[in-house]
């Protein structure tokens, strides 16, 4: 039986993959977005370590989109937004 030796960069890439795939199992939108942001952050770090600008750029966009939708969703759930939605 052989032992597989992975570099720290490889471990980071596999961890980012697992976090990203795991995000599909979250039902609450806020949790989903948070996990997507974590996965994107790990992919950004991985892209920097392997000097892959497309990986970094794509995941900066994913991170920003997840953050924007998370903040937009949280803003819609504030008491002021709820009162405005009820016509109060």
N, C-alpha and C positions, 0 to 999 in steps of 0.2 A: 504494500500500500504506500503510495507516494504522498508527500505532504505538499500542498499547494502554497506557494509563497507569493503573496500579493503585496505590492507596494502600498504605502499610505495613500497615494493618489488613487490607486485601484480601489482600495477600501472606500474612499470618499465617493467615487463614481458609483459603486454598487450600493452604498448607503443612500445616495441621492436617488437612484433608481427605485429602491425599496420604498422610500418616503413618497415619491411621486406616484407609484402604483398604489400604495396604501391610501393615498388621498381619495381614491375612487370609492372607498368603503365608508366614508363619512357622509352622514345624512344631513346634519345641520350645516347650513351655508357658511356660518362663521367658522366652524371647525374645519370645513373643507378648504376655505380660503387660507386659513392659518397654516394648514399643512402644505397647501400649494406654495405658499410663500417660503416655508422652511425648505421644501424641495428645491425651489428655484434658487434660494440662497446657497444651498449645497452645490447645485450645478454651476452657479457663478464662480464659486471658489474652485471647483474642479476645472472649469474652463480657464481660469487664470493660471492654475498650476500646470496645465498642459499647453498653455498659450494658444487656445482656440477661441479666437475672437467671435466667430459665429455662435458658439455655445454660450459665451458670456452675453452677447447682445440678445439672443433669443430669450434667455432666462431673466435678463433685466426687464424685458417687456412682459414676461409672464408674472414676475414679481410685482411690477407696477400695476398690471391689470387686476391681479388678485387683491392687492392692497386697496386699489380704488373701489372695487366692488365690495370689499369688506367694509370700508369706511362709508360708502354710499348706503349699504344695508344697515349699518349701525345708526346712521343719521336718520334713516326712515323710521327707526324704532324708538327714537327719543320721545319723551313726554310731549314736548312742544310739537313735534311732527304728528303724534297721535291726536293731540287736541285740534290741530289744524285739519287733520283728516276727518274729524268728527264734526267739523263746522263750529267748534267752540271758540 
